[in-house]
């Protein structure tokens, strides 16, 4: 299982709507609107890196109001 944090920038005033919509996507474990350089932080998981990429590109980035994403896979050292 691969887990990642996805940092999201949104259009002004869209953070809460984006977080709410993303929280309903399969594979998303948590989606919170936050303050700072990013507007929404998502914790997601997938079976492998390819599936994680598909989750981000095909589903999360398709949510209306998102302007940019940064995916940070979790590593266990």
N, C-alpha and C positions, 0 to 999 in steps of 0.2 A: 504494500500500500504506500502510495506517495501522497504526502501532505504538503500544502503550501499556503502562504499568506498572499493575498492578491490586494495590492494597494491601488485604489481607484480615485481618479479625479473626475469630477462631474461638472456639468453646467451649473451656473449659479442657481441656488434654490432647489436643486434636484436630489441632493444627497439622501434625504429620508426616503423619497420615492424609489430611488435606485436600490438602497439597502433592503427595502421591503420586498421589491420584486426579485432581487437576487436570492434572498433567503428562501424562496420557494423552489429554487433550482436543485435538482438531484445532484448530490455530491458536495453541495455547500453545507457546511456544518454551522457556520455563524456568519452573519453580516451585520456590521455596526456602522452607523454614521459617526464620524469623529471630527475633531478640529485639527488644524495644522496643514501641512502641505498636501495631504490627501484628504478626501472627503468621506470615503468608505473604506473599511478594511474587512476583508473576507477571509475566513479560514475554510479551505476546501480540501477534499481528498479524492483520489482516483486510484485505480488498480496499478497504473504505470504512468510514466512520463508522457507517453503519447496520448493516453486518455485525459490526462491533466491538460495538455495543450488543446485538445478538442473541447473540453469543458470551458476553458477560458475563451478561445477564439469563436467557437460556434454558438455558445450560449451566453456567457457573461458579457462579452463585448457587444453582443446584440441588443442589450438592454438600452432603451432610449434614455438619453441624458448623460451617458458616459463619454468622456473625451479622451481618457488615457488610462491604461492599466500597466502595472508592474508586478510580475509574478515572482515570488521569492520562495522557492522550494525549501522545505525544512530538512535539515541534515542532522543526523545523530552521530556525534563524534565521540 
